[in-house]
Amino acid sequence: SQVIDIRKLLTREKPDVLHSSSNMAGLAAALAAVTSNIKCRTVFTLHGLPFNENRSWFQKLILRIVINFIIF
């Protein structure tokens, strides 16, 4: 999975900063950073708000939770 691959990369490279630029990559990077022993700053570039798109209320709720996890 992406999270495992990113964790392996973090362990090998030990970066100061981890940057991602899509919603799914941001989630995977955030999960990898939180669950690894490597201390690095994560930066997420948001290219629009997916919960402002035409989606069901449940999808919008889940997306808000995910985006808040990635950002904070």
C-alpha positions as CSV (number, residue, x, y, z in Angstrom):
1,S,0.0,0.0,0.0
2,Q,1.0,3.6,-0.4
3,V,1.3,4.1,3.4
4,I,3.8,1.2,3.8
5,D,5.8,2.4,0.8
6,I,6.0,6.0,2.2
7,R,7.0,4.6,5.6
8,K,9.8,2.6,4.0
9,L,10.9,5.8,2.2
10,L,10.8,7.8,5.4
11,T,12.9,5.2,7.2
12,R,15.5,5.0,4.4
13,E,15.8,8.7,3.6
14,K,14.9,10.4,6.9
15,P,13.7,13.6,5.3
16,D,13.1,16.9,7.1
17,V,10.0,17.6,5.0
18,L,7.4,15.3,3.3
19,H,5.3,17.0,0.6
20,S,2.2,15.6,-1.0
21,S,-0.2,17.3,-3.5
22,S,-3.4,15.3,-3.8
23,N,-6.0,14.2,-1.4
24,M,-5.2,10.5,-1.4
25,A,-1.4,11.1,-1.4
26,G,-1.9,13.6,1.5
27,L,-3.8,11.0,3.5
28,A,-1.2,8.3,2.8
29,A,1.6,10.7,3.7
30,A,-0.1,11.9,6.9
31,L,-0.8,8.3,8.0
32,A,2.8,7.2,7.2
33,A,4.2,10.2,9.1
34,V,2.0,9.7,12.1
35,T,2.8,5.9,12.3
36,S,6.5,6.1,11.7
37,N,9.3,6.9,14.1
38,I,10.8,9.5,11.8
39,K,10.2,13.1,12.8
40,C,9.5,15.2,9.7
41,R,7.3,18.1,8.8
42,T,4.5,17.2,6.4
43,V,3.3,19.7,3.8
44,F,0.1,19.2,1.9
45,T,-0.9,21.3,-1.2
46,L,-4.7,21.4,-1.5
47,H,-5.8,21.8,-5.1
48,G,-9.5,22.5,-4.3
49,L,-12.0,21.4,-1.7
50,P,-13.5,18.0,-2.6
51,F,-16.3,18.5,-0.1
52,N,-17.5,21.5,-2.2
53,E,-18.2,19.2,-5.2
54,N,-21.5,17.7,-6.0
55,R,-21.5,14.7,-3.6
56,S,-23.8,13.1,-1.0
57,W,-23.8,14.6,2.5
58,F,-22.1,11.4,3.8
59,Q,-19.3,11.7,1.3
60,K,-18.9,15.4,2.1
61,L,-18.7,14.5,5.9
62,I,-16.1,11.9,5.3
63,L,-14.0,14.2,3.1
64,R,-14.1,17.0,5.7
65,I,-12.9,14.5,8.4
66,V,-10.1,13.3,6.1
67,I,-9.0,16.8,5.0
68,N,-8.9,17.9,8.7
69,F,-6.8,15.0,9.6
70,I,-4.4,15.7,6.8
71,I,-4.2,19.5,7.6
72,F,-3.9,19.2,11.3
